[in-house]
Amino acid sequence: MLRARVSPELLRWARKRVGRSLEVLSKRSQLKKLPQWESGKAAPTLKQLEAFARATYVPIGYLFLPEPPEEKVPIPDLRTMGNERTGQPSPDLLDTIHVCQQRQAWYREYTRSVGDDPLPFVGSADRRTFIPEIAQRMRDVLGFSLDARRRCPTWTDALRRFIEHADNAGVLVMTSGVVGSNNRRALDPEEFRGFALSDEYAPLVFINGKDTKAAQMFTLAHELAHIWLGESALSDVSPASQPSQSIEVWCNQVAADLLVPLDIFRGELPRTKPLDDVTRLARQFKVSTLVILRRILDAERIDRTTFQKAYREEVDRLRAILAERGGGGNYYLSTGARASKRFARALVVSTFEGHTPFTETFRMLGMKKMSTLKQLGHELGVSIS
């Protein structure tokens, strides 16, 4: 039987890359001899090596390299832990960025083919401009004023509308807690909260759906600031973060003012005990309680120690609520959120008009059946004959 000539070092690298132990992986029927392969006492067949590559989410070609490759995030990595850059990116993070880049490349060509003009707001911001002025320009483009947000029933409704307005303005907003459509590959919000892929035809924002919805609102605002600046970036910021990089500090400031203008907010703060009014202010401004806590700090009504304590307690409370509610939901709504309704709608139209192969569409949306694609089109309001 033909055996694959693969270095044991590459096998160990691929296994450690996904954080799997030798004991766990070798329990799989096709990988029972993994300990012998890693020790060099035996070699896998090509079929076994393919099974190993699938289990470790590694391109099989990597396993035939002379040494492990150095994998880097393909966009500026602005994540920090304290004052240090984060370590090796996970396969889940890298694959998520690659999926989004593929979708963005398709949509860029699509918009140009139908004669769309470049979006003027991409790269229109200047870091020397007064931040409240930039925030107001963003609200104007998004068409989602503070008054419109206040009319939303809850801040979670406001988040949904915020995403819709950004999508309608031309930004592909993709929110997912897994890699592509693979529910077995959950994303880790401790590794990253979102990223922006700037492009004048197809700007894209990805939000880690495993993060709390309260944090997602700030992430979306932060990544939109990157789009207005015209720079792609990978971020792990939150309302509580103190980024060491000046561009992240700037995007945090813009995000905060976009959501809650500080001059208006100061007028709504009570004279004493501002933390007692967090819930009321969140309802009033239709933002998460985490954003309100951040703005109380910005208004210099509490010190950072008090803020950090209150923030941690609120995060724990929100996570407990999320755990109680569990998962689930409508598949088609989830697909629209994961891939961006704007992108999914354009892809369905292009496919049924005969411009995009069904195989490519199924790959980009993570589908296998024609009936599923047709139903998605129906849910998105696309007329399919």
N, C-alpha and C positions, 0 to 999 in steps of 0.2 A: 504494500500500500504506500502511495506517495506521501511523503512527509514534508511539511513546510519548514524551510530553513530560516528560523527566526531566533534572534538573540534572547536569551533568558532575561537580560537587562531590560529589553523593551517590554517584555511581558510584565515584569515587576513594576516598571514605570507606568504602564497603562492601568494596572490594578490600583496602584497607589493614587493615580490621578483622579480616580472616582471615589477614593476613600473606602474601598472594599477590602476586607480581610481575605487572606488565602483560604481560611476555613469556610467562609460564607460562599465564595465563588465556586469552590470545588464541590459544593453540594449539588450543583447543577449537573444533570446527566451527561452533557457533552463536555463538561469541564472537570470531571472526576480526577483526571491525571494532571491537573494544573500544578500540583506540588512537584511532580517529576519534570514537567516542562520548565518550571522556574529554576530547578536545580541543574538542568542540563542533562538529566539522565534519560530523557525521552523527548520526542518532538511531536507536535500536534499534526493532524491531517489538515488539509486546507479547509474542509468543512468544519472541523473543530476550531480552527483559528477564526473563521468567520463568526462562529457562535461566541467566541471570546471577544471579538471586536464589537459585536452587538451588545454584549453584557457590560462592556466598559465604555461604550459610546465613543470609540476611537476609530477614525478612518483606517481601514485595514492596511492601506499603503504605508501608514506610519510604522507598522510593525516590521516592515522590511528595511527600515532605515538603519544605517550603521550605528547610530546612537539616538537617544531620545531627543526630540525637537524642543526648541525653546518657544513656548507658546506665549504670545502677547496679545493683549486687548487691542483690536484694530482701530480704536478711536482713543482720543486723549483720556487717560484714566486719572480722574481727579479725586478718587476715593482716598481717604486717609484714616488711620487708626491712631488717634492722638496726633502726633506730628510726623508719623511714619507712613509711608505708602503701604498699601495692602499687599499681600503675598500673591502667589500664583493663582490666576483666575481658574475657576472650576469649569469643567466641560459644559455644565448647564448654562453658565453665563456666556461662554464663547459661542455655543450653538444658538442661544437666543439672539445674540447680536447678529450672527450670520443669517438667521432666518429673517430678521428685520431688514438687513441690508439687501437680501434677495427681493423681498417684497417692495422695498423702496425703489430698487433699480427697475423693477417691472413697472411700477406706477409712474416713475419719471418718464419712461418711454411712452407710456400710455397717454399721459397728459400732453406731451409734445406732439403725439400723433393726432390728437383731436384738436390741436391748435390752441391749447391753453397758454396764457402768458405766465411769466415768472411771478411769484408772489412778492410784492414790494416790501412787505414787512420783514421778510427774512434778511437778517443782517442790517436792519435799519437802526438799531440802537447803538448808542455811543456811551461808554462807561463814564464819560465826563459829564453827561447830561444829568440834570436833577432827577433823582430816582422817582419821586411822585409824578413827574411829567411823563417818564417812560411808562410807568404803571397805567397812567390814564390813557396813553396812546394804545396800549395793549387792550385795555377794556373797550376802547372805541372799535378796534379791529375785530375783536371777538364778539362784539355786539352783546355783551353780557355785563350790564352796568350793575352797580351796587344795589340800586333800587329793584332791578329785575331779579337779582339774587334773593333779595329780602322777600319777594313775593312767592318764593318757593316754599312749599309746606314744611320741609325739613332741610337740614344741611346735607343729608345724603341725597336728597332730590337735587339740591344745588350742585353737588358734585357731578351727578349724572348730566345735568344741563350744561355744566362747565365743559365736560368732555364733548358733548354734542356741539356746543358753540365752537370749540377749537377745531373739531372735525369739519364743521360747516365752513369755517374760515379757510380750510385747505390743509390743516395739519393732520397727518395720520396719527391718531391716538390709539395705541394698542395697550390693553391692560390684560395681563395674564399672570397666573401663578405657577404655570408649568412651561416646559420647553415645547414650543409649537403647540401640538394638540396631545402630547404624551402626558397623561395624568399621573404616570409613574415617576415623572421627573419634576418634582416640585422645586421651585426657585426659593432661594434663601434670602430674605430681606436683610439679614445681617451682612450679606456679601455685597448687595447693591439694592438700591431702591428704584432706580430708573436711569434712563439715558436719553440723550437727544442726538438725532442724526440730521444735521442741518443740510438743507438742499433747497434751492430757490424754486424748484418745481414740486418737490415731494418731501417737505420737512416732516420728520417723524419723531414722535415721543413715545417711549415705552415706559409703562408703569408696572412695577412688580406687584402683581395682584395678591401675593401672599402677605403683603404688608397690610396693616389695618387701613380701612377706608379713610379714617381720620388722617393718617399720614399720607395717603394717596393724593389728597387734595393739595397739600403743600408740594409734593413731588411734581405734580402736573404743572403747578405755577412756576416752580423752579426750572423745570426742563423747558418750559415755554420761554423763559427768560434767555436760556441758551440759544433757542431758535431766533429770537429777536436780535441777539448778539451775532448770530450767524456762525456759531461754533459748535461742533459736535463734542459731546462729553459723556463720560460715565460717572454717575454720582451716587453717593450714599448719604446725602444730606437729609436732615429732618428739621422741624422747627426748633429742636433743642440743640442742634449741632453747632460747633464752633470751628468751621473749616479753616485750615491754615492757608489755603490758596485764595488769593485775592479775587479771582473770578468767581469762586464759589461763594465767597462773602457777598459779592455784588449780586449774584443771582438770588441768594437768600433774601437780601434786602428788597429786591424788586418783587419777589414772590410774596413777601409779607405785605408790601404796600399794595400789590395788585388785589390781594384778598381782603385786606382791612386797612384802608388809608389811615395813617396814624393821626392826622389832624382831626378827622371825624371821630376816631376811636377815643381820643383823649376827652372829647366832650361828652362821651357816653359813660366814662368810667366813674364809679362812685367815689366820693372823697375819702372814704375809709374802707378797709377790708375788701380790696378789689377781687381777691380770690373767691369771695362768697358769691360773686356775680358772674362767674365763668359760664355757667349753663345758660343764664339769661342772655349774656352777650353773644354766645354761640348761636342761640336761636335768632337773635336780632340781626346779626351779620350773616347768618346762614353759612357758617364755616365750622370746622371741628373745634372742639374744646382745646385741642393741642395748639391750634393757631392762635386762639384767644390767649392762652397762657404765654405764648411767645410775644404777642403784642403788649401784654401787660409788662413784660420785661423790657421791651423796647421803649415803652412809655416811662420807664424808670420808676415804676410804682412798687417793684419788688427787686430784691437783689438776686444774683445768679444762683446762690445756694438754695434760696427759697424756691426759685423757679425750677431748678433741677429736681428737687424733692417732689414738688407738686406734679411735675411732668411725668416722673417715673410712676407715681401713684395712678395718674390718669391713664397711662399706657397699659398698666396692669388691669385696670378696670375695663378698658375697651377690649383687651384681648380675652378677658373672661367672658364678655358678652358675645364676642365672635365665636368662641369655642362652644357656647351653649346653642347658638343658632345653627352651627354645622354648615355643610356645603350643599351641593345640589343646584338645581335651577334649570332653566330652559336652554337646551343645547344650542339652538339657533341664535338666541340672544347672547349666549356665551361666545359663540364663534364670531359674531359681529363685534363684540367687545375685544376679543383677543386679536383679531386681525384688522380692526378699525372698520366701521361701517362704510366709510368712504372707499377704502381699498377693496373690501369685499364686494360692494355694489359694482364698482368699475370692473373688477375681475369677472364677475358673473356676466355682465353685459358683453364684455369683450369675448368671453368664451362662447356664448350662444350666438354671437354675431359671426363666429368662425375665425376670429383673429388670434385667439390664444388656444393652444391644444388643451384638451380635457386633462391629459396626463399632467401637464404643468400646473393647471388649476387645482387638481386634486392634491398635488404635492404641496403647493403653497398654503392650502387651507387644511391639510391633514384629513382629507376625505377619501372615500373609496367608491361611493355609489352615486349614480346619476340622479336618483330620486332625492337623495340628501341635498345635492347641489341645487336642484330645482326648488326644493322646499325652502332652502336658504334664500334663494332669489325672491321667492314669494314673501318671506318674512321681511326682506329688505325693501319691498315695494318695487321689485323689478318685474316688468311684464315679459313673460317667456312664452313664446308661441309653441 
